[in-house]
Amino acid sequence: MAKPNKKLPEKSVDIYCAKCRAPLFRYRKGGKGALVKCFVERIVADYTEVACQCPGCGISFARETLIRGVPAYKIIGGKVTHK
């Protein structure tokens, strides 16, 4: 399978915990769809101390995985919001 595009998207979104509204990431997201996965190389600012765990309430909001050979976080549905 092909790797994700190396050219980063122009638009940055802020990703928050859906439960406590703590900031999690600033992410370069492409497209208009829902947030399903976050490629680690596209994360601009990471506000978490432990990977995939909210610093405010401690819930696990994603799983670490490899997608097309690139490290990524698979988001658990309903655990995060973005704007």
The first five atom37 places (N, CA, C, CB, O) and aatype in JSON, in Angstrom:
{
  "aatype": [12, 0, 11, 14, 2, 11, 11, 10, 14, 6, 11, 15, 19, 3, 9, 18, 4, 0, 11, 4, 1, 0, 14, 10, 13, 1, 18, 1, 11, 7, 7, 11, 7, 0, 10, 19, 11, 4, 13, 19, 6, 1, 9, 19, 0, 3, 18, 16, 6, 19, 0, 4, 5, 4, 14, 7, 4, 7, 9, 15, 13, 0, 1, 6, 16, 10, 9, 1, 7, 19, 14, 0, 18, 11, 9, 9, 7, 7, 11, 19, 16, 8, 11],
  "atom_mask": [
    [1, 1, 1, 1, 1],
    [1, 1, 1, 1, 1],
    [1, 1, 1, 1, 1],
    [1, 1, 1, 1, 1],
    [1, 1, 1, 1, 1],
    [1, 1, 1, 1, 1],
    [1, 1, 1, 1, 1],
    [1, 1, 1, 1, 1],
    [1, 1, 1, 1, 1],
    [1, 1, 1, 1, 1],
    [1, 1, 1, 1, 1],
    [1, 1, 1, 1, 1],
    [1, 1, 1, 1, 1],
    [1, 1, 1, 1, 1],
    [1, 1, 1, 1, 1],
    [1, 1, 1, 1, 1],
    [1, 1, 1, 1, 1],
    [1, 1, 1, 1, 1],
    [1, 1, 1, 1, 1],
    [1, 1, 1, 1, 1],
    [1, 1, 1, 1, 1],
    [1, 1, 1, 1, 1],
    [1, 1, 1, 1, 1],
    [1, 1, 1, 1, 1],
    [1, 1, 1, 1, 1],
    [1, 1, 1, 1, 1],
    [1, 1, 1, 1, 1],
    [1, 1, 1, 1, 1],
    [1, 1, 1, 1, 1],
    [1, 1, 1, 0, 1],
    [1, 1, 1, 0, 1],
    [1, 1, 1, 1, 1],
    [1, 1, 1, 0, 1],
    [1, 1, 1, 1, 1],
    [1, 1, 1, 1, 1],
    [1, 1, 1, 1, 1],
    [1, 1, 1, 1, 1],
    [1, 1, 1, 1, 1],
    [1, 1, 1, 1, 1],
    [1, 1, 1, 1, 1],
    [1, 1, 1, 1, 1],
    [1, 1, 1, 1, 1],
    [1, 1, 1, 1, 1],
    [1, 1, 1, 1, 1],
    [1, 1, 1, 1, 1],
    [1, 1, 1, 1, 1],
    [1, 1, 1, 1, 1],
    [1, 1, 1, 1, 1],
    [1, 1, 1, 1, 1],
    [1, 1, 1, 1, 1],
    [1, 1, 1, 1, 1],
    [1, 1, 1, 1, 1],
    [1, 1, 1, 1, 1],
    [1, 1, 1, 1, 1],
    [1, 1, 1, 1, 1],
    [1, 1, 1, 0, 1],
    [1, 1, 1, 1, 1],
    [1, 1, 1, 0, 1],
    [1, 1, 1, 1, 1],
    [1, 1, 1, 1, 1],
    [1, 1, 1, 1, 1],
    [1, 1, 1, 1, 1],
    [1, 1, 1, 1, 1],
    [1, 1, 1, 1, 1],
    [1, 1, 1, 1, 1],
    [1, 1, 1, 1, 1],
    [1, 1, 1, 1, 1],
    [1, 1, 1, 1, 1],
    [1, 1, 1, 0, 1],
    [1, 1, 1, 1, 1],
    [1, 1, 1, 1, 1],
    [1, 1, 1, 1, 1],
    [1, 1, 1, 1, 1],
    [1, 1, 1, 1, 1],
    [1, 1, 1, 1, 1],
    [1, 1, 1, 1, 1],
    [1, 1, 1, 0, 1],
    [1, 1, 1, 0, 1],
    [1, 1, 1, 1, 1],
    [1, 1, 1, 1, 1],
    [1, 1, 1, 1, 1],
    [1, 1, 1, 1, 1],
    [1, 1, 1, 1, 1]
  ],
  "atom_positions": [
    [[0.85, -1.19, 0.0], [0.0, 0.0, 0.0], [0.89, 1.25, 0.0], [-0.96, 0.0, 1.23], [2.04, 1.22, 0.45]],
    [[0.33, 2.32, -0.51], [1.06, 3.58, -0.6], [1.13, 4.27, 0.75], [0.4, 4.51, -1.63], [0.23, 4.14, 1.58]],
    [[2.22, 4.99, 0.97], [2.36, 5.76, 2.21], [1.55, 7.05, 2.11], [3.86, 6.08, 2.49], [1.23, 7.47, 1.0]],
    [[1.21, 7.68, 3.24], [0.48, 8.95, 3.17], [1.32, 10.03, 2.51], [0.05, 9.4, 4.57], [2.55, 9.96, 2.5]],
    [[0.66, 11.03, 1.98], [1.3, 12.12, 1.27], [2.27, 12.86, 2.19], [0.25, 13.09, 0.72], [1.92, 13.2, 3.32]],
    [[3.5, 13.1, 1.73], [4.51, 13.78, 2.55], [4.2, 15.26, 2.72], [5.88, 13.62, 1.93], [4.54, 15.85, 3.74]],
    [[3.55, 15.87, 1.72], [3.2, 17.29, 1.81], [2.07, 17.45, 2.83], [2.78, 17.85, 0.43], [0.98, 16.9, 2.65]],
    [[2.32, 18.21, 3.89], [1.33, 18.37, 4.95], [0.18, 19.24, 4.48], [1.98, 18.98, 6.19], [0.39, 20.18, 3.71]],
    [[-1.04, 18.95, 4.93], [-2.19, 19.81, 4.61], [-2.03, 21.2, 5.21], [-3.5, 19.17, 5.1], [-1.32, 21.38, 6.21]],
    [[-2.68, 22.18, 4.6], [-2.61, 23.57, 5.07], [-3.35, 23.77, 6.39], [-3.17, 24.5, 4.02], [-2.89, 24.52, 7.25]],
    [[-4.49, 23.1, 6.54], [-5.38, 23.35, 7.68], [-4.92, 22.62, 8.94], [-6.79, 22.94, 7.33], [-4.64, 21.42, 8.89]],
    [[-4.85, 23.33, 10.06], [-4.56, 22.73, 11.36], [-5.84, 22.73, 12.19], [-3.42, 23.49, 12.11], [-6.61, 23.7, 12.16]],
    [[-6.07, 21.65, 12.92], [-7.23, 21.58, 13.81], [-6.74, 21.3, 15.22], [-8.24, 20.48, 13.33], [-5.71, 20.66, 15.42]],
    [[-7.51, 21.78, 16.2], [-7.24, 21.49, 17.6], [-8.11, 20.31, 18.0], [-7.51, 22.74, 18.51], [-9.3, 20.29, 17.72]],
    [[-7.51, 19.31, 18.65], [-8.21, 18.11, 19.07], [-8.33, 18.13, 20.59], [-7.49, 16.82, 18.57], [-7.33, 18.3, 21.29]],
    [[-9.57, 17.95, 21.08], [-9.86, 18.01, 22.52], [-10.49, 16.71, 22.99], [-10.79, 19.19, 22.83], [-11.08, 15.98, 22.19]],
    [[-10.37, 16.43, 24.28], [-11.08, 15.31, 24.91], [-12.57, 15.63, 24.93], [-10.53, 15.04, 26.36], [-12.96, 16.74, 25.3]],
    [[-13.4, 14.69, 24.55], [-14.84, 14.92, 24.53], [-15.43, 14.97, 25.93], [-15.54, 13.83, 23.71], [-16.48, 15.57, 26.14]],
    [[-14.76, 14.34, 26.9], [-15.3, 14.28, 28.26], [-14.96, 15.53, 29.07], [-14.76, 13.04, 28.96], [-15.85, 16.13, 29.67]],
    [[-13.68, 15.92, 29.09], [-13.27, 17.02, 29.97], [-12.78, 18.26, 29.21], [-12.18, 16.55, 30.9], [-12.4, 19.26, 29.83]],
    [[-12.78, 18.21, 27.88], [-12.38, 19.34, 27.02], [-10.91, 19.74, 27.16], [-13.24, 20.54, 27.33], [-10.55, 20.86, 26.82]],
    [[-10.06, 18.85, 27.65], [-8.63, 19.14, 27.75], [-8.02, 19.07, 26.35], [-7.91, 18.13, 28.71], [-8.37, 18.18, 25.57]],
    [[-7.11, 19.98, 26.0], [-6.47, 19.92, 24.68], [-5.54, 18.71, 24.58], [-5.69, 21.22, 24.39], [-4.78, 18.43, 25.51]],
    [[-5.6, 18.01, 23.45], [-4.77, 16.83, 23.25], [-3.69, 17.06, 22.2], [-5.64, 15.65, 22.85], [-2.5, 16.83, 22.45]],
    [[-4.1, 17.52, 21.0], [-3.17, 17.72, 19.9], [-3.51, 18.98, 19.13], [-3.17, 16.51, 18.96], [-4.63, 19.5, 19.22]],
    [[-2.54, 19.46, 18.36], [-2.77, 20.36, 17.24], [-2.3, 19.55, 16.05], [-1.98, 21.77, 17.39], [-1.14, 19.13, 16.0]],
    [[-3.2, 19.31, 15.07], [-2.99, 18.31, 14.03], [-3.24, 18.9, 12.65], [-3.89, 17.11, 14.26], [-4.19, 19.67, 12.47]],
    [[-2.41, 18.54, 11.67], [-2.58, 18.98, 10.29], [-3.5, 17.99, 9.59], [-1.2, 19.08, 9.54], [-3.05, 16.97, 9.07]],
    [[-4.8, 18.29, 9.57], [-5.81, 17.39, 9.02], [-6.16, 17.78, 7.59], [-7.08, 17.4, 9.9], [-6.32, 18.96, 7.3]],
    [[-6.27, 16.82, 6.73], [-6.71, 17.05, 5.36], [-8.13, 16.53, 5.19], [0.0, 0.0, 0.0], [-8.5, 15.52, 5.79]],
    [[-8.92, 17.21, 4.37], [-10.28, 16.75, 4.1], [-11.3, 17.24, 5.09], [0.0, 0.0, 0.0], [-10.98, 17.89, 6.08]],
    [[-12.57, 16.91, 4.79], [-13.69, 17.4, 5.6], [-14.3, 16.33, 6.48], [-14.75, 17.98, 4.71], [-15.2, 16.63, 7.26]],
    [[-13.83, 15.11, 6.39], [-14.46, 13.99, 7.09], [-14.18, 13.96, 8.58], [0.0, 0.0, 0.0], [-13.53, 14.84, 9.14]],
    [[-14.7, 12.92, 9.2], [-14.5, 12.72, 10.64], [-13.05, 12.37, 10.93], [-15.44, 11.61, 11.17], [-12.32, 11.93, 10.04]],
    [[-12.65, 12.56, 12.17], [-11.28, 12.24, 12.59], [-11.24, 10.77, 13.0], [-10.83, 13.16, 13.77], [-11.74, 10.4, 14.06]],
    [[-10.63, 9.94, 12.16], [-10.57, 8.5, 12.39], [-9.19, 8.09, 12.86], [-10.95, 7.74, 11.14], [-9.05, 7.22, 13.72]],
    [[-8.16, 8.71, 12.27], [-6.78, 8.38, 12.63], [-5.94, 9.64, 12.6], [-6.2, 7.31, 11.67], [-6.25, 10.59, 11.89]],
    [[-4.87, 9.63, 13.37], [-3.9, 10.74, 13.4], [-2.53, 10.17, 13.12], [-3.92, 11.49, 14.78], [-2.02, 9.37, 13.9]],
    [[-1.94, 10.57, 12.01], [-0.56, 10.16, 11.73], [0.36, 10.96, 12.64], [-0.19, 10.38, 10.22], [0.22, 12.18, 12.76]],
    [[1.3, 10.29, 13.3], [2.18, 10.92, 14.28], [3.0, 12.03, 13.63], [3.11, 9.87, 14.91], [3.26, 13.05, 14.27]],
    [[3.41, 11.86, 12.38], [4.23, 12.87, 11.71], [3.47, 14.16, 11.42], [4.78, 12.31, 10.42], [4.09, 15.19, 11.15]],
    [[2.15, 14.13, 11.46], [1.34, 15.33, 11.2], [0.95, 16.08, 12.47], [0.09, 14.95, 10.46], [0.34, 17.14, 12.37]],
    [[1.29, 15.58, 13.65], [0.97, 16.25, 14.9], [1.95, 17.4, 15.09], [1.03, 15.25, 16.12], [3.17, 17.2, 15.14]],
    [[1.4, 18.62, 15.19], [2.22, 19.82, 15.33], [2.58, 20.04, 16.8], [1.49, 21.06, 14.77], [3.74, 20.31, 17.12]],
    [[1.59, 19.94, 17.68], [1.8, 20.12, 19.13], [1.09, 18.99, 19.86], [1.27, 21.52, 19.61], [-0.08, 18.7, 19.6]],
    [[1.8, 18.35, 20.78], [1.26, 17.23, 21.55], [1.18, 17.65, 23.01], [2.13, 15.94, 21.39], [2.21, 17.94, 23.63]],
    [[-0.04, 17.7, 23.58], [-0.24, 18.15, 24.96], [-0.4, 16.99, 25.94], [-1.44, 19.05, 25.03], [-0.68, 17.22, 27.11]],
    [[-0.24, 15.73, 25.48], [-0.41, 14.58, 26.34], [0.93, 14.18, 26.95], [-1.02, 13.4, 25.56], [1.98, 14.32, 26.32]],
    [[0.9, 13.67, 28.2], [2.12, 13.17, 28.83], [2.34, 11.71, 28.46], [2.04, 13.32, 30.37], [3.47, 11.31, 28.15]],
    [[1.28, 10.91, 28.48], [1.31, 9.5, 28.09], [0.59, 9.39, 26.76], [0.65, 8.57, 29.19], [-0.49, 9.96, 26.59]],
    [[1.16, 8.66, 25.82], [0.57, 8.53, 24.49], [-0.84, 7.95, 24.57], [1.45, 7.66, 23.59], [-1.07, 6.96, 25.27]],
    [[-1.76, 8.57, 23.87], [-3.15, 8.1, 23.74], [-3.94, 8.16, 25.04], [-3.17, 6.7, 23.22], [-4.93, 7.44, 25.19]],
    [[-3.53, 8.99, 25.99], [-4.24, 9.11, 27.25], [-4.45, 10.58, 27.58], [-3.47, 8.4, 28.4], [-3.52, 11.38, 27.5]],
    [[-5.69, 10.94, 27.93], [-6.03, 12.32, 28.22], [-5.31, 12.79, 29.49], [-7.56, 12.48, 28.38], [-5.33, 12.09, 30.51]],
    [[-4.66, 13.97, 29.45], [-3.99, 14.48, 30.65], [-4.97, 14.96, 31.71], [-3.06, 15.6, 30.28], [-4.6, 15.03, 32.89]],
    [[-6.21, 15.3, 31.33], [-7.19, 15.81, 32.29], [-7.9, 14.72, 33.06], [0.0, 0.0, 0.0], [-7.87, 14.7, 34.29]],
    [[-8.55, 13.8, 32.33], [-9.37, 12.79, 33.0], [-8.77, 11.39, 32.95], [-10.75, 12.76, 32.39], [-9.26, 10.49, 33.63]],
    [[-7.73, 11.18, 32.16], [-7.03, 9.9, 32.15], [-7.63, 8.81, 31.28], [0.0, 0.0, 0.0], [-7.14, 7.68, 31.3]],
    [[-8.69, 9.11, 30.5], [-9.27, 8.07, 29.65], [-8.36, 7.82, 28.44], [-10.69, 8.48, 29.18], [-7.6, 8.69, 28.03]],
    [[-8.46, 6.63, 27.9], [-7.72, 6.28, 26.69], [-8.58, 6.67, 25.49], [-7.35, 4.75, 26.66], [-9.7, 6.18, 25.35]],
    [[-8.07, 7.55, 24.62], [-8.86, 8.04, 23.5], [-8.42, 7.46, 22.15], [-8.77, 9.54, 23.44], [-9.08, 7.7, 21.14]],
    [[-7.33, 6.69, 22.12], [-6.84, 6.13, 20.86], [-5.96, 4.92, 21.14], [-6.06, 7.19, 20.04], [-5.59, 4.63, 22.28]],
    [[-5.62, 4.22, 20.03], [-4.68, 3.1, 20.1], [-3.52, 3.37, 19.16], [-5.37, 1.77, 19.74], [-3.71, 3.88, 18.06]],
    [[-2.31, 3.03, 19.59], [-1.13, 3.18, 18.72], [-1.11, 2.02, 17.73], [0.19, 3.23, 19.56], [-1.31, 0.86, 18.12]],
    [[-0.86, 2.32, 16.44], [-0.84, 1.3, 15.41], [0.02, 1.76, 14.24], [-2.27, 0.99, 14.93], [0.48, 2.9, 14.21]],
    [[0.23, 0.87, 13.3], [0.89, 1.21, 12.05], [-0.15, 1.19, 10.95], [2.06, 0.23, 11.74], [-0.85, 0.19, 10.77]],
    [[-0.25, 2.28, 10.2], [-1.16, 2.36, 9.05], [-0.3, 2.61, 7.83], [-2.25, 3.48, 9.24], [0.38, 3.63, 7.74]],
    [[-0.33, 1.66, 6.89], [0.5, 1.73, 5.67], [1.98, 1.89, 6.0], [0.04, 2.88, 4.77], [2.71, 2.57, 5.28]],
    [[2.42, 1.28, 7.09], [3.81, 1.32, 7.49], [4.25, 2.57, 8.21], [0.0, 0.0, 0.0], [5.44, 2.76, 8.46]],
    [[3.3, 3.44, 8.55], [3.6, 4.71, 9.22], [2.93, 4.71, 10.59], [3.12, 5.93, 8.35], [1.76, 4.34, 10.69]],
    [[3.63, 5.13, 11.68], [3.01, 5.17, 13.01], [1.82, 6.13, 13.04], [4.04, 5.57, 14.07], [1.89, 7.24, 12.51]],
    [[0.74, 5.68, 13.68], [-0.47, 6.5, 13.75], [-1.24, 6.14, 15.01], [-1.36, 6.29, 12.5], [-0.98, 5.13, 15.65]],
    [[-2.2, 7.0, 15.36], [-3.13, 6.75, 16.45], [-4.51, 6.53, 15.84], [-3.15, 7.93, 17.49], [-5.01, 7.39, 15.11]],
    [[-5.14, 5.37, 16.13], [-6.51, 5.12, 15.7], [-7.43, 5.65, 16.79], [-6.77, 3.58, 15.43], [-7.39, 5.18, 17.92]],
    [[-8.24, 6.63, 16.44], [-9.12, 7.3, 17.41], [-10.32, 6.4, 17.73], [-9.6, 8.67, 16.86], [-10.94, 5.83, 16.83]],
    [[-10.65, 6.28, 19.01], [-11.83, 5.55, 19.45], [-13.02, 6.49, 19.28], [-11.7, 5.06, 20.95], [-12.98, 7.63, 19.75]],
    [[-14.07, 6.03, 18.63], [-15.22, 6.85, 18.28], [-15.86, 7.53, 19.48], [0.0, 0.0, 0.0], [-16.15, 6.88, 20.49]],
    [[-16.1, 8.84, 19.37], [-16.78, 9.59, 20.41], [-15.9, 10.07, 21.55], [0.0, 0.0, 0.0], [-16.39, 10.75, 22.45]],
    [[-14.62, 9.74, 21.55], [-13.73, 10.13, 22.65], [-13.09, 11.51, 22.45], [-12.65, 9.09, 22.83], [-12.65, 12.13, 23.42]],
    [[-13.03, 12.0, 21.21], [-12.41, 13.3, 20.94], [-13.32, 14.17, 20.09], [-11.05, 13.11, 20.24], [-14.2, 13.68, 19.38]],
    [[-13.09, 15.47, 20.18], [-13.75, 16.45, 19.3], [-12.66, 17.31, 18.68], [-14.78, 17.34, 20.09], [-11.54, 17.38, 19.19]],
    [[-13.0, 17.95, 17.57], [-12.01, 18.84, 16.94], [-12.71, 20.04, 16.34], [-11.19, 18.1, 15.85], [-13.88, 19.98, 15.96]],
    [[-11.95, 21.16, 16.26], [-12.45, 22.35, 15.58], [-11.3, 23.17, 15.04], [-13.3, 23.19, 16.52], [-11.52, 24.22, 14.43]]
  ]
}
